[in-house]
Amino acid sequence: MNDAAQRDHVAVLTTSIDPADAYRRILDDRAGATVVFTGNVRNHSEGKIGVTHLEYEAYGDHVTGKIAEIVAEARERWDVLHVAVEHRTGHVDLREVSVVVGVSAAHRAAAFEAARYIIDELKHRAPIWKKEHWPGGAEWSPGS
């Protein structure tokens, strides 16, 4: 296993995400910056108000491989120390964390830019689908 793989954590979970766990995974004495981004379920989307919860589905182990590929691309662009990415599947209630991206680096610019790249690319390329639920209906979202 290469050194980068030992410093990276990628998981797709059916249980709650703890952002503090991602933070602990990226801590390093060499890090002058740690960035932890969380995506949370909100009560509105695309003109729909009253969203009660989301339901996520992912394409098996393929999704972790795709996220790991995105993390590797970020490593090629920025000098980062550790990366932790977790995404939920199944039922996720309002305010709950659906995704966390944590990055540590010696300097803040690399940590911020790598974290943003990872979440943006994950949303576009990872095979994860989201269904929005509201009173009286539900619909698969065209984007995540």
Rosetta blueprint (number, residue, H / E / L):
1 M L
2 N L
3 D H
4 A H
5 A H
6 Q H
7 R H
8 D E
9 H E
10 V E
11 A E
12 V E
13 L E
14 T L
15 T L
16 S L
17 I L
18 D L
19 P H
20 A H
21 D H
22 A H
23 Y H
24 R H
25 R H
26 I H
27 L L
28 D L
29 D L
30 R L
31 A L
32 G L
33 A E
34 T E
35 V E
36 V E
37 F E
38 T E
39 G E
40 N E
41 V L
42 R L
43 N L
44 H E
45 S E
46 E L
47 G L
48 K E
49 I E
50 G L
51 V L
52 T L
53 H E
54 L E
55 E E
56 Y E
57 E E
58 A E
59 Y L
60 G H
61 D H
62 H H
63 V H
64 T H
65 G H
66 K H
67 I H
68 A H
69 E H
70 I H
71 V H
72 A H
73 E H
74 A H
75 R H
76 E H
77 R H
78 W L
79 D L
80 V E
81 L E
82 H E
83 V E
84 A E
85 V E
86 E E
87 H E
88 R E
89 T L
90 G E
91 H E
92 V E
93 D E
94 L L
95 R L
96 E L
97 V E
98 S E
99 V E
100 V E
101 V E
102 G E
103 V E
104 S E
105 A E
106 A L
107 H L
108 R H
109 A H
110 A H
111 A H
112 F H
113 E H
114 A H
115 A H
116 R H
117 Y H
118 I H
119 I H
120 D H
121 E H
122 L H
123 K H
124 H H
125 R H
126 A L
127 P L
128 I E
129 W E
130 K E
131 K E
132 E E
133 H E
134 W E
135 P L
136 G L
137 G E
138 A E
139 E E
140 W E
141 S L
142 P L
143 G L
144 S L
